[in-house]
Amino acid sequence: MRKFASYAVAFLLANVLTIAAFAQNVTVSGNVRNSASKEGAGAVSVTIKGASTGTFTDDKGNFKLSVKSLPVTLLISSVGYELQEVTISSASFTQVEFKPTSALGQEVVVSATRVPQKILESPVSIERVSAAQIRSAPAANFYDVVMALKGVDVTTSSLTFKTPTTRGFNSSGNTRFNQLVDGMDNQAPGLNFSVGAIIGLSELDVDNIELLSGASSALYGPGGMNGTLLMTSKNPFKYQGLSFLVKEGMMNTDGRQRPLSPYHNWNLRWGKKVSEKFAFKINAELIQAKDWQGTDSRNYSRTGTTGAVIAGDRKTDPNYDGINVYGDETTVDIRAFYASIAASLPGAANFIAANNLLATPQNVSRTGYSEKELLNPNTINFKLAGSLHYKLSQNTEAVLAGYWGTGNTVYTGSDRYSLKDFKMGQYKLELNNKNWSLRAYTTQENAGESYNATATTRLFNESWKKSVTTDAAGNPTPLPTDWYIQYAFSYLSNLMNGMTQYDAQQASRALADVGRPTAGTPSFNAAYDAIRRRPISQNGGLLLDKSDLYSVEGNYNLTSVTKDFADILVGANYKKYVLNSQGTLFADSAGTIGIATYGAYIQATRQIIDRLKLTVSGRYDKMDNFKGRFTPRVTALVKLAENNNLRFSYQTAYRFPSSQQQYINLQVGSTRLIGSNPTFANAFGFPGNPLYTFSTTTGSSTLSNFKAFNPPAVKPESVSSFEVGYKGLMLGSKLLIDVYGYYGQYQDFTGRVNTIQTTSGNAADTANPSKRRNISVVVNSTDKVKTYGFGLSVDYRLPLNFTVGANVASDVLKDVPANFVAYFNAPKYKANASFGNSGFGPDKRMGFNVAYRWQQAFYYQGDFASGNLPDVHTLDAQISVKLPKTKSIIKLGANNLLNQYYYNAIGNSQIGGLYYLSFGYNVY
């Protein structure tokens, strides 16, 4: 009996426990769909009200969620939809009709304060681009959507190399603007600029893009002088399923640069939630096209540290130097050869004296080749990425991710560079908790067969005929077969025979060019390739850059402990650059160079009164070879009314000199670029053989034109900026207005000064071109310059799903000292306007968007070339059709619809129309 009773009790207890366990694991399921279009709504948040448990709908809108007991209330939420509460009383399948909303300003942003908040409540100027906006934009590449944001300037070197910035100071490879991809610095460690279009996110994997305008070092460290762009990918727990996007298009439709050519852009993404704890994703993207070209053949005068476009062409100016013509940078004053020629040319000495041919310079340049003749137009960009996500707990997720890309593109630096087979990988391990995060990553760069097109072409000219033969010490020892000897001899002979100067120049160039290889022939290609594949350190054009970056960073939100006083966030990071160019870019022939930097920040936010929130931030950073820097930030958000806020901020930023500015050792044309590290002073013997600055205004080379120059120690650049802004909703939350005004002051600009140094160590030889060398050194400007500007944007949601938006911005530089090159590179005014509809026609499946951009003409300053840029007017458009059953979309679009070629930097590619048809499957 006792045994039976014990069995009965055990049986009853087991049933009670089983029932309890069953009660704790009730599974509810359902589907969320758009109430208007009836299509499944993917990536929608489904959480239990009053708890942290939740999930996301899959690509078809389905969800499953385990709950402890019934009934339960679910919160259904997503950007662009009204928040809904659904009470579930049984485990039966539940259909949720999700109502779209036209309310603006409800997006959540993170970058402004590193904690989530509504964009309306951001204390600083910020722009956000969602995946939905990318889908509806007429841009062929999601990177181009950034161009339409308020206050943004973009420098376009080529089809796949575009550099954004805000508030001026832009250039190809901008080092004053941060770009972060999933928290990782996107810059190439050796090249020093971000390569977001070459490596990074594919279009299908972009969750959102956030843009901080202006100074942002207080939270994001050195480099954010003019803004920070943060791109975030899609989490596979939230975005699931197989998706692909195929864009086929055409370029060069008018044959202006080359015959009509195809454009291919293929994207693939697969995200899978294997269980409630584990998910993964794989992404791939391929872009292939015939790139745009630099076609600016205008004549350019390179004088000292500046230059200017001048009159003349190859026939009318013997010293012609075409902007996008390479090899013609080699120039010589042929008067230096008249004496030796006169000795073998009867009557020449008397003719020279009688015609006073030695009175003025007679500079002559080599015959160059156009960019079209030299650079392979085949642009390829292939990106591959993947990640593994594991939830260690409900609030902690581990991520192991890799991003790898390779491609061919062109960019403009001090010369025109071809990035050929360039490769870069980024790999990270990350832990994310609702209160803290920890990230370790590395960036591995490989320049592949990237080369300096300008330098390679000059060397190519020397390979088939020497300009002037020199001895082992570099002293001229002219031979009759030298290009300039042939030219000068012929020129004098022709003049003596009665030819005009014009005819004599043409005949002399034709004679000197005898044997000049024809571009595109097999012999030309073989000879040119041999030089571009030879390292720069071996008198070639190849960059052997395999530099790396290693980084560890983390932050902790202490608000749960400090909430009675303030919301406090702390963070720290450590970076190590390892420069490895094998002597082709840096002074690292003897081995790699390491540069370490570390920093820490703290931010405190407190609600002073119901309508006032203050945030104070401070950051300290230290880099090898430089003193530490502290950057504060103070912001205030004033609530004027519901969804109407006024913001004030004082922000600071700085940047340490880049890796190149510290350690570059590169011959560019006739000038050697060297870094600011003190070791260069000893290597080039500055103490015993000083540098001299020189004047080229008089046209003479007398000793009086040279002044001794001692380069001072280089300091980091810095900026302080004040800003006031307003953002608010009106007219029933259908009108969003955002306006800001700012004033900033920059100091210690980092730039370069061209100097000379004698090869003999004798100061008297500074006036002798054959006994001196040109050296470009890094310096800080002692002058302070100021900037100010404003931005205004208006977005309005009209009835029947129509939308209209416009923005205008202005950036101005003032108090610029005479002869100071600031590289501000921003038009005084620029504007964007758009008009579209997200759903019209049968079942509201149709959509369209038209976007117009205008940029005022301005003077562009660059290391490669400077000059006036004309106004830019571009019109983009797209029309689309949705296929709800497969969550697919067909789009017909055009960038630069009217095919009005434009360029936004001197020497860059000129951009024409791109027309495409795309099909996206399972996009959301």
Secondary structure, 3 states (H helix, E strand, C coil): CHHHHHHHHHHHHHHHHHHHHHHCCEEEEEEEEECCCCCECCCCEEEECCCCCEEECCCCCEEEEEECCCCEEEEEECCCECCEEEEECCCCCEEEEECECCCCCCCEECCCCCCCEEHHHCCCCEEEEEHHHHHHCCCCCHHHHHHHCCCEEEEEEECCEEEEEECCCCCCCCCCCEEEECCEECECCCCCCECCCCCCCCHHHEEEEEEEECCCHHHHCCCCCCEEEEEEECCCCCCCEEEEEEEEEEECCCCCCCCCEEEEEEEEEEEEECCCCEEEEEEEEEEEEECCECCCCCEEEEECCEEEEECCCCCCCCCCCECCEECCCCEEEHHHHHHHHHCCCCCHHHHHHHCCCCCCCCEEECCCEEHHHHCCCEEEEEEEEEEEEEECCCCEEEEEEEEEEEEEEEEECCCEEEEEEEEEEEEEEEEEECCEEEEEEEEEEECCCCEEHHHHHHHHHHHHCCCCCECCCCCECCCCCCHHHHHHHHHHHHHHCCCCHHHHHHHHHHHHCCCCCCCCCHHHHHHHHHHHCCEHHHCCCECCCCCEEEEEEEEEECHHHHCCCCEEEEEEEEEEEEECCCCCCECCCCCCEEEEEEEEEEEEEEEEECCEEEEEEEEEEEECCCCCEEEEEEEEEEEEECCEEEEEEEEEEEECCCHHHHHEEEEECCEEEECCCCHHHHHCCCCCCCEEEECCCCCCCCHHHEEEECCCCCCCEEEEEEEEEEEEEECCCCEEEEEEEEEEEEECCEEEEEEEEECCCCHHHHHCHHHEEEEEEEEECCCCEEEEEEEEEEEEECHHHEEEEEEEEEEEEECCCCCCCCCCCCCCEEEEEEEEEEEECHHHCEEEEEEEEEECCEEECCCCCCEEECCEEEEEEEEEEEEHHHCEEEEEEEECCCCCCECCCCCCCEECCEEEEEEEECCC
